[in-house]
Amino acid sequence: MRRTACVSLLVLTACVVVPVGCRVQTASTSKRTVLIDGSSTVAPISQAMAQQFEKTSSVKVSVGTSGTGGGFSKFSAGETDINNASRPIKASEIEACQKNGIEYLELKIAIDGLSVVVHPQNDWCKSLTVQQLKSIWEPESTVKKWKDVDPEWPDEPFKLYGADTDSGTFDYFTEAICGKEGASRTDYTPSANDNFLVRGVSGDKYSLGYFGYAYYVDNRDKLKVIPIAPGSDPATAVEPNETTIRSGTYKPLSRPLFVYVNTKALKRPEVAEFLKFSLNEGQALIDEVGYVRLDENAINQERQKLQQAVGK
């Protein structure tokens, strides 16, 4: 009887420690996970690469979308391995990394053409100049209706959608269009979720919004993209596409997209292998996602940077 009771107790104890169906987190399993957060603009790239990478690897790649700024807050605290960014790291974020002993490597991963979009039934707005965009988006803007931009346009109020203040897209757009990072009117619908912005613009005939090119490409049937003129002459307006974005003729809204990797995390094989995949085989996925690849010279420079960092 004692022997039987002892066996039962051992079984019971084992069940308590390792319940059926539960996964035990061990050092080995935690080391096989790559943690990514940051830009929702860059997220589709990382998500596509993660899915493909996981097909031939035992590594789990987790991709969050806290926005570039929100992601850097986690990254600088050592909570993530990689931060996706739709703009370069800021001085304040560099300082936070230094304070916490976080060293990092910056890698360009693709090119984006930040896209200004309207509802498909908008048949009056054929193009916009940077000056017109500024009049719409600048702080304390008095532009409330479409006719305030052009008297021949409808006497209907805008419904505006754009990136929230944690987003690198917000930082980039406000600097490129309004002349100062963070300079923006506040009476618009902000979100870090680009799919939410897509739904907003596609749901209102008089709406206007902006977000990464891939989200336009993925929703062409629901949106109309607006050619942008870099100055004040509508005749010079350029529509974002693979050619104009890569060449930089779509300006000032063509921009590089980045990943920042913690160099300590880079010493883990799974992190290094995922980044090697991203800069090599994974590049084919960038076209599928809807962004633009770096040219061969540019991507080779990023590969060399990674190789040098891994070899240290």
Protein Blocks (a to p, Z undefined) as FASTA:
>chain_A
ZZmmmmmmmmmmmmmmmgghiacddfklmmmpccdedjfklmmmmmmmmmmmmmmccbdc
ddddebjklmmmmmmnopafbdcdfbdcdfklmmmmmmnopacddddfbdcdddddddfk
lckbmbdcfklmmmmmmghiabfbfklmpmkbccdddddddddfkbmklmmmmmmmnopg
hiacfbbcddfblklmmmmmmmofkbccdddfklmmmmmmmpccddddfblbfklpccdd
fklmmnopacckbccddddddfklmmpmklmmmmmmmmmmmmmmmmmnopacddfklmmm
mmmmmmmmmmZZ
